Amino acid sequence: MFKKKDLILTAYLRQNSRASLTILSRKTGVPVSTIFDRLKSSKVILKNTALLDFSKLGYSARTNILLRARKDKKEKLMEFLFKSFNVNSLYKVNNGYHFMAECIFRDIKELEDFLEMLDEKFAVKTKEVHYIIDELKKEAFLSQPELVDAVYAQ
């Protein structure tokens, strides 16, 4: 189980992963050397990455696509989605579907071409497309140090 100070440190890192150890030390009251050791030994942080504004890169169509494939095509569909340039995130899901793919496209036409190709190439049994109109909240879980008490109490 994580200690409360570790959760607070994690929350500050979720707010700004580029914060220096000195700043984190001031905010948390934990010595710099301890923070360094905890970060080095922690297996909680999986990846340091940049969050992008895709529309500023010319990709204005974002979707979540739920897919159910035929049994004999399921593995091939997964491999294709895994390698596809347009798939930002891929999840294995349940409740009648096999995969959920968050996809990014330049426009709706590119998306429709992609969906048509999936139907033709993989004989998709069922698909559900949800257009992402506006991002209201993203990557917010455990990002507020002041709410750590609520998480830690559980």
DAFENDA-V774371 format. One record per residue. RES is the residue in three letters. SS is DSSP state (helix for helix, strand for strand, loop for the rest). PHI is phi in degrees with one decimal (NA if undefined). Layout:
# DAFENDA-V774371
res,ss,phi
RES,SS,PHI
RES,SS,PHI
This chain:
# DAFENDA-V774371
res,ss,phi
MET,loop,NA
PHE,loop,-70.9
LYS,loop,-79.9
LYS,helix,-58.2
LYS,helix,-61.8
ASP,helix,-66.7
LEU,helix,-66.8
ILE,helix,-64.8
LEU,helix,-59.1
THR,helix,-61.6
ALA,helix,-62.8
TYR,helix,-64.3
LEU,helix,-66.4
ARG,helix,-66.3
GLN,helix,-72.4
ASN,loop,-153.1
SER,loop,-74.5
ARG,loop,-96.5
ALA,loop,-61.7
SER,loop,-72.3
LEU,helix,-61.4
THR,helix,-64.3
ILE,helix,-64.5
LEU,helix,-61.3
SER,helix,-63.1
ARG,helix,-62.1
LYS,helix,-70.9
THR,helix,-99.7
GLY,loop,77.4
VAL,loop,-101.9
PRO,loop,-58.9
VAL,helix,-55.3
SER,helix,-63.0
THR,helix,-68.3
ILE,helix,-60.8
PHE,helix,-57.7
ASP,helix,-62.7
ARG,helix,-65.7
LEU,helix,-66.4
LYS,helix,-67.0
SER,helix,-90.3
SER,loop,-71.1
LYS,loop,-107.5
VAL,loop,-81.3
ILE,loop,-81.6
LEU,loop,-85.6
LYS,loop,-162.7
ASN,loop,-97.4
THR,loop,-147.1
ALA,loop,-102.6
LEU,loop,-92.9
LEU,loop,-105.8
ASP,loop,-95.4
PHE,helix,-62.6
SER,helix,-64.0
LYS,helix,-73.4
LEU,helix,-94.2
GLY,loop,94.7
TYR,loop,-112.1
SER,loop,-98.9
ALA,strand,-105.5
ARG,strand,-120.6
THR,strand,-142.4
ASN,strand,-111.5
ILE,strand,-118.4
LEU,strand,-95.1
LEU,strand,-132.0
ARG,strand,-124.9
ALA,loop,-108.2
ARG,loop,-65.7
LYS,helix,-54.6
ASP,helix,-73.7
LYS,helix,-111.7
LYS,helix,-58.6
GLU,helix,-64.6
LYS,helix,-65.5
LEU,helix,-63.0
MET,helix,-60.1
GLU,helix,-60.6
PHE,helix,-63.1
LEU,helix,-62.2
PHE,helix,-60.8
LYS,helix,-93.6
SER,loop,-66.7
PHE,loop,-59.3
ASN,loop,-79.5
VAL,strand,-87.0
ASN,strand,-83.9
SER,strand,-140.9
LEU,strand,-132.4
TYR,strand,-130.4
LYS,strand,-90.9
VAL,loop,-129.7
ASN,loop,-127.3
ASN,loop,60.7
GLY,loop,92.3
TYR,loop,-124.0
HIS,loop,-101.4
PHE,strand,-135.9
MET,strand,-126.4
ALA,strand,-119.3
GLU,strand,-88.1
CYS,strand,-122.7
ILE,strand,-123.6
PHE,strand,-136.3
ARG,loop,-65.1
ASP,loop,-156.0
ILE,helix,-64.5
LYS,helix,-60.2
GLU,helix,-62.3
LEU,helix,-62.7
GLU,helix,-62.4
ASP,helix,-62.8
PHE,helix,-62.6
LEU,helix,-64.5
GLU,helix,-62.7
MET,helix,-64.3
LEU,helix,-60.3
ASP,helix,-60.3
GLU,helix,-69.5
LYS,helix,-81.1
PHE,helix,-120.2
ALA,loop,45.9
VAL,loop,-59.9
LYS,loop,-73.9
THR,strand,-140.3
LYS,strand,-144.3
GLU,strand,-133.5
VAL,strand,-111.9
HIS,strand,-119.5
TYR,strand,-80.0
ILE,loop,-88.5
ILE,loop,-87.2
ASP,loop,-151.8
GLU,loop,-89.2
LEU,loop,-94.7
LYS,loop,-154.6
LYS,loop,-147.3
GLU,loop,49.2
ALA,loop,-104.8
PHE,loop,-61.8
LEU,loop,56.5
SER,loop,-119.0
GLN,loop,-120.9
PRO,helix,-56.3
GLU,helix,-69.8
LEU,helix,-100.5
VAL,helix,-60.7
ASP,helix,-56.1
ALA,helix,-66.0
VAL,helix,-73.0
TYR,helix,-67.9
ALA,helix,-68.2
GLN,loop,-74.9
